[in-house]
Amino acid sequence: MPLSNVFAISIALNTVRAGAQSLGIPLIAADGITTEIPAGEVRAVATTDDLEDLGFANTDPVWLAFESMVGQDDVSNGASPASVYIGSRATPVAQVATYSIPASPTDGDYVATINGVACTFAASGSTQTQVRDGLLAAINASTQAPFVTATSGSGTVIVTSDQAGRPFSATATSPSSSMTLAATTANVGLYDDLDDFADYVRTNALSPIYGVTEVSRLDAAIIEGARWCASANNAFLPQSDDSGIPVQATTTDIASQLRTLGHARTSLAYKSNDTHYLAEAVAGKLLAKVPGTYNPAWQVVSTAADILTQTQATAIAGKRANYCETIGGDTVYFFGRTSSGTFIDLIVARDDLDLAINNSLADLLKSEDIVPLDEPERLGANIEATIRSKAYVVPGTVVVDVPSYAEIPLNDRSNRNVPSITFSAVVRQGINTATVTGSLTL
């Protein structure tokens, strides 16, 4: 049973809410994997020998991504993951939805709403063909045209995702509700794969997944991975070579899309070459470290650097994506932001604290025959000690407030629940930039 079913813990950090799942093993998701890993399943690997046993060659993207992830620091120092999950994706499938136009249309607005965007044809003495063609044109002229394409059928408008694995929402409204909508083909994408991986891990009592990368680098996978990690309280570190990312004027690139969506758990890396595996290097560099002991910016990673102009670097950072450059002969990563603007280390720290408080309370209640309801301050002391023990909490800033027994409502007493325990603390952060001003006198 998840501890979140017992302890209701909410930790605010730029409106991000994470659940009480343990920080676990990072995952590399890939399609076209060897038959040793059926679709929807994962395998834990610790060495390239393990990969070879699973049928991978040293030129496979999974092999190269794994080497980048575990090759950043000495594993014995706990600075690289000791093991990594390899997840086998199902073949992505493009979603298809079909709008059926009535044979004798009633006058009025026929509206196909795609991803919240209304595409309308106003019928007035119109034939079925005219309504069909008008609605089709409205969809293909809408702001959703980069993501879906409408084609005509016999009295139908067929809407298909332009990217296999990237779903879209669709609704239909019309006079007398005479236009109908059918889900012709269901989407299959990374969101579904990650659900399957998480189910497989739970079913087989394996360590949970924490930290996701994927090697297709496709927009559809990035969007869906970001959506899953937002709902599953995980961290997503994708990579893209989208040429529009370092161009300030471009607003349709994947970084701009993620920024618009505001995913607080997705930290996108721009890399001009997909085979340089920067995202995996960053994941391997950061996820095995103790939260609060590192700053994602200024991390030296073992991968090829990009050569960027100041304008390009500014554009990437402005879209809340990340990049790497050569500084003093080293490849250095900047700045570790998520698409919401929060730094990824703060997200990991928030999740770590959520887990720690859950586990510390559970350990307290399990270790004694009874922790009396009339001594709620013992919970407070336990929580305070847990928070104070974290490297990312500034010493002397922890305040925990616990209601007295008299302040606990009767209903909560009846349910043996201590409500309204609150705390506050200041998070330690790293230095990213500095402004230095001075003068020289002759």
C-alpha positions in Angstrom: 0.0 0.0 0.0 1.4 3.4 -0.9 2.1 5.5 2.2 0.3 8.4 0.5 -2.9 6.4 1.4 -2.0 6.9 5.0 -0.2 10.3 5.3 -1.5 13.3 3.4 1.6 15.3 2.7 1.6 18.4 0.5 4.8 20.3 -0.1 4.5 23.5 -2.2 7.2 24.3 -4.7 6.1 26.6 -7.5 2.8 24.8 -7.4 4.4 21.4 -8.1 2.9 18.5 -6.3 4.6 15.1 -6.2 3.5 11.9 -4.7 5.1 9.6 -2.2 6.8 7.2 -4.4 10.4 6.4 -3.7 13.2 7.8 -5.8 14.2 4.8 -7.8 16.1 3.6 -10.9 16.4 5.8 -14.0 14.9 4.4 -17.2 15.9 4.6 -20.9 12.9 4.1 -23.1 13.4 2.9 -26.6 11.5 1.1 -29.4 12.8 -1.6 -31.7 14.4 -3.3 -28.8 15.7 -6.9 -28.9 13.3 -9.8 -28.4 14.8 -10.4 -25.0 12.6 -7.5 -23.7 8.9 -7.8 -24.7 7.1 -4.5 -25.3 5.8 -3.0 -22.1 8.5 -4.6 -19.9 11.8 -3.4 -18.4 15.1 -5.0 -17.6 17.6 -3.7 -15.1 21.2 -3.5 -16.4 24.4 -2.6 -14.5 27.1 -3.2 -17.2 27.5 -3.4 -20.9 27.8 -7.1 -20.5 24.2 -7.1 -19.3 23.3 -5.3 -22.5 25.2 -7.7 -24.6 23.3 -10.6 -22.9 20.1 -8.9 -23.9 21.1 -8.8 -27.5 22.3 -5.2 -27.9 25.3 -4.2 -30.0 27.7 -1.5 -29.0 26.4 0.7 -31.8 22.7 0.6 -30.6 21.3 3.9 -29.3 20.3 2.1 -26.0 24.0 1.0 -25.5 25.3 4.4 -26.2 22.7 6.1 -24.0 23.5 3.6 -21.2 27.2 4.3 -21.5 26.6 8.0 -21.3 24.3 7.7 -18.3 26.6 5.5 -16.2 29.9 6.9 -17.4 29.8 10.3 -15.8 31.4 9.5 -12.4 32.8 6.6 -10.4 29.8 4.4 -9.5 31.5 3.4 -6.2 31.2 7.1 -5.1 27.4 6.9 -5.7 27.6 9.6 -8.4 26.3 7.5 -11.2 23.4 5.1 -11.2 24.4 1.6 -10.1 21.7 0.2 -12.4 19.4 1.4 -15.2 16.1 0.2 -16.5 15.8 -0.4 -20.2 12.2 -0.2 -21.3 10.8 -1.7 -24.5 8.2 0.5 -26.2 5.3 -0.7 -28.3 5.2 0.5 -31.9 3.7 4.1 -31.8 0.3 4.4 -33.5 -1.2 7.6 -34.8 -4.7 8.5 -33.4 -7.6 8.8 -35.9 -11.0 10.3 -35.2 -13.8 10.4 -37.7 -16.6 13.1 -37.9 -19.7 11.9 -39.7 -21.8 14.6 -41.4 -25.6 14.0 -41.6 -26.9 13.3 -45.1 -29.3 16.3 -44.9 -27.5 18.9 -42.7 -29.6 21.3 -40.6 -28.6 25.0 -40.8 -26.2 26.1 -38.1 -22.7 25.7 -36.8 -20.8 22.4 -37.3 -17.9 22.5 -34.9 -14.9 20.1 -34.6 -12.9 21.1 -31.5 -9.4 19.8 -31.8 -7.1 20.2 -28.7 -9.5 22.9 -27.4 -9.4 24.8 -30.7 -12.9 25.2 -32.3 -12.9 24.7 -36.1 -16.3 25.8 -37.4 -18.4 25.6 -40.6 -21.6 27.6 -40.7 -24.2 25.6 -42.7 -26.9 27.5 -44.5 -28.7 25.5 -47.1 -25.6 23.4 -47.4 -25.2 19.9 -48.7 -23.4 17.1 -46.9 -20.4 17.5 -49.2 -20.3 21.3 -48.6 -20.3 20.8 -44.8 -17.7 18.1 -45.0 -15.4 20.2 -47.2 -15.9 23.4 -45.1 -15.2 21.6 -41.9 -12.1 19.9 -43.4 -10.8 23.3 -44.6 -11.4 24.8 -41.1 -9.4 22.1 -39.4 -6.5 22.3 -41.8 -6.4 26.1 -41.5 -6.4 26.1 -37.7 -3.6 26.4 -35.2 -3.7 22.6 -34.8 -2.7 22.0 -38.5 1.0 21.3 -37.4 -0.3 18.4 -35.3 -3.2 16.9 -37.2 -4.4 16.6 -40.8 -8.0 16.3 -41.9 -8.9 14.3 -45.0 -12.3 13.5 -46.6 -14.3 10.3 -46.6 -17.8 9.5 -47.8 -19.7 12.0 -45.7 -16.9 12.1 -43.2 -14.0 14.2 -42.1 -11.1 12.0 -40.9 -8.6 13.6 -38.5 -5.3 11.9 -38.1 -2.4 12.8 -35.8 0.6 13.9 -37.8 2.9 12.3 -35.3 2.4 8.6 -34.4 2.1 8.4 -30.6 1.0 12.0 -30.0 -2.8 12.1 -29.2 -5.2 14.9 -29.6 -8.6 15.7 -28.0 -11.6 15.9 -30.2 -15.3 16.8 -29.6 -18.2 17.5 -32.0 -21.1 19.9 -31.7 -23.7 20.6 -34.4 -27.4 21.5 -34.7 -29.5 18.8 -33.1 -26.2 17.0 -32.3 -26.6 15.4 -35.8 -22.8 15.3 -36.5 -21.2 12.3 -34.7 -17.7 11.6 -33.7 -16.0 8.1 -33.6 -12.7 7.2 -32.1 -11.5 5.2 -35.2 -7.9 4.4 -34.0 -6.6 4.8 -30.5 -3.3 6.5 -29.9 -0.3 4.4 -28.8 2.6 6.4 -27.5 5.2 6.9 -24.8 2.5 7.8 -22.2 1.1 4.3 -22.6 4.5 2.7 -22.6 5.5 4.4 -19.3 2.3 3.3 -17.7 3.1 -0.3 -18.8 6.6 0.0 -17.5 5.4 1.3 -14.1 2.8 -1.5 -13.9 5.5 -4.1 -14.7 7.8 -2.8 -12.0 5.0 -2.8 -9.4 3.7 -6.2 -10.4 7.2 -7.7 -10.1 8.0 -5.9 -6.8 11.0 -4.1 -8.4 12.4 -0.8 -7.3 10.3 2.0 -8.8 11.3 4.1 -11.8 12.6 7.6 -11.1 14.0 9.7 -13.9 13.0 9.0 -17.5 15.0 9.5 -20.8 14.1 8.2 -24.2 16.2 7.8 -27.3 13.8 8.5 -30.2 14.1 12.2 -29.7 10.7 12.7 -31.5 8.4 15.5 -30.5 5.5 13.1 -29.9 7.5 11.1 -27.4 8.8 14.2 -25.6 5.3 15.6 -25.3 3.9 12.3 -24.0 6.8 11.7 -21.7 6.3 15.1 -20.2 2.6 14.5 -19.7 3.2 11.1 -18.0 5.9 12.4 -15.7 3.6 15.3 -14.7 0.9 12.8 -13.7 3.1 10.2 -12.2 5.3 12.5 -10.1 8.5 11.6 -11.9 11.3 13.5 -13.6 11.7 13.6 -17.4 15.0 14.5 -19.1 14.5 14.5 -22.9 16.7 15.7 -25.6 16.0 17.4 -29.0 18.0 18.7 -32.0 15.0 20.8 -33.1 16.7 23.6 -35.1 14.1 26.1 -34.0 15.1 25.8 -30.3 18.1 28.2 -30.5 16.1 30.7 -32.7 14.3 33.3 -30.6 11.7 34.1 -33.3 10.6 30.5 -33.6 7.6 29.6 -31.4 6.6 26.2 -32.7 9.7 24.2 -31.7 9.4 21.5 -29.0 11.0 23.8 -26.3 8.4 26.5 -27.0 5.6 23.9 -26.9 6.8 22.6 -23.5 7.1 26.1 -22.1 3.6 26.8 -23.1 2.4 23.6 -21.4 4.5 24.6 -18.3 5.6 21.1 -17.4 7.4 21.5 -14.1 8.9 18.0 -14.2 10.5 18.1 -17.7 14.0 19.4 -18.2 14.7 19.5 -22.0 18.2 19.5 -23.3 19.0 21.0 -26.7 21.7 19.1 -28.6 22.6 19.7 -32.2 23.4 16.0 -32.6 21.0 13.3 -31.3 23.8 10.8 -30.9 25.7 12.8 -28.3 23.3 11.6 -25.5 23.5 14.8 -23.4 20.2 14.0 -21.7 21.4 10.7 -20.5 24.7 12.2 -19.3 22.9 14.8 -17.2 20.5 12.1 -15.8 23.4 9.9 -14.8 25.3 12.9 -13.4 22.4 14.2 -11.2 19.9 11.5 -10.3 22.3 9.4 -8.2 23.6 12.3 -6.2 22.1 13.4 -2.9 19.6 16.2 -3.4 21.1 19.5 -2.1 24.7 18.5 -2.7 24.7 19.6 -6.3 23.6 22.3 -8.7 22.5 21.2 -12.2 24.2 24.3 -13.7 28.0 24.1 -14.0 28.0 20.3 -14.1 30.8 18.9 -16.2 29.6 16.1 -18.4 31.4 13.6 -20.6 29.8 14.4 -24.0 30.6 16.6 -27.0 29.7 20.2 -26.6 27.8 22.5 -29.0 29.3 25.7 -30.3 26.6 28.3 -29.7 26.5 32.0 -30.2 25.4 34.2 -27.3 22.1 34.8 -29.2 21.5 31.1 -29.5 22.3 30.4 -25.9 20.0 33.2 -24.8 17.2 31.9 -27.0 17.5 28.3 -25.6 17.5 29.6 -22.0 14.6 31.9 -22.7 12.5 28.9 -23.8 13.5 27.1 -20.6 15.5 24.5 -22.4 19.1 23.6 -21.5 22.4 23.2 -23.4 26.1 22.5 -23.0 29.1 24.5 -24.1 32.9 24.2 -23.7 34.2 26.2 -20.7 37.9 26.0 -20.0 38.2 22.8 -22.0 35.3 21.1 -20.2 31.8 20.4 -21.5 29.5 22.3 -19.0 25.8 22.0 -18.7 23.5 25.0 -18.3 21.2 25.6 -16.4 19.0 22.7 -15.4 15.6 24.4 -15.6 12.3 22.6 -16.3 9.8 23.9 -18.7 8.0 25.7 -15.9 11.2 27.6 -14.9 11.9 25.6 -11.8 15.3 24.0 -11.5 15.3 20.2 -11.7 17.3 19.7 -8.5 14.5 21.5 -6.5 11.9 19.1 -8.0 14.1 16.1 -7.0 14.6 17.6 -3.5 10.8 18.1 -3.1 10.2 14.5 -4.1 13.0 13.3 -1.7 11.5 15.2 1.2 8.0 13.9 0.5 9.4 10.4 0.6 11.5 11.0 3.7 8.6 12.4 5.7 6.3 9.5 4.7 8.9 6.9 5.7 10.0 8.6 8.9 6.4 8.8 10.1 5.8 5.2 9.1 9.0 4.1 11.0 7.9 6.0 14.1 4.4 4.4 14.2 5.7 0.9 13.4 8.5 1.0 16.0 6.2 1.3 19.1 3.0 -0.4 20.2 1.3 3.0 20.4 2.1 6.7 19.8 -0.8 8.3 21.7 -3.1 10.7 20.0 -2.7 13.0 23.0 1.0 13.4 22.1 0.8 14.7 18.6 4.0 16.8 19.2 5.9 13.5 18.7 4.9 13.6 15.1 6.1 17.1 14.8 9.5 16.3 16.4 9.9 13.4 13.9 9.0 15.6 10.9 11.3 18.4 12.1 14.3 16.0 12.6 13.7 14.6 9.1 13.6 18.0 7.4 16.7 19.2 9.4 18.7 16.2 8.2 18.4 17.2 4.5 21.4 18.8 2.9 19.1 21.1 0.8 17.5 22.7 3.9 19.2 25.9 5.2 20.1 25.3 8.9 17.9 27.2 11.4 15.0 27.7 9.0 12.8 24.8 9.9 9.5 25.6 11.7 6.9 22.8 12.4 3.5 23.6 13.9 1.5 20.7 15.4 -2.0 21.2 16.9 -2.4 20.3 20.5 -4.8 17.5 21.5 -7.4 20.1 22.5 -7.2 21.6 19.0 -7.9 18.3 17.2 -11.5 18.3 16.0 -13.7 15.5 17.4 -14.2 13.9 14.0 -10.4 13.6 13.6 -10.1 12.2 17.1 -12.7 9.6 16.2 -10.6 8.6 13.2 -7.3 8.8 15.1 -6.0 11.4 12.7 -3.8 14.4 13.5 -4.7 17.2 11.1 -3.1 20.4 10.1 0.5 19.7 10.8 2.4 22.4 8.9 6.0 23.2 8.3 8.2 25.7 6.5 11.9 25.7 5.5 14.2 27.5 3.2 15.9 25.5 0.4 19.6 25.8 -0.2 20.4 26.8 -3.8 23.5 27.0 -5.9 25.2 30.0 -7.6 24.6 30.1 -11.3 25.7 33.6 -12.2 27.3 36.6 -10.6 27.6 40.3 -11.4 31.0 41.9 -10.5 31.5 45.7 -10.7 34.8 47.4 -9.9 37.3 50.0 -11.0 41.0 50.3 -11.7 42.9 53.4 -10.7 46.2 54.5 -12.3 
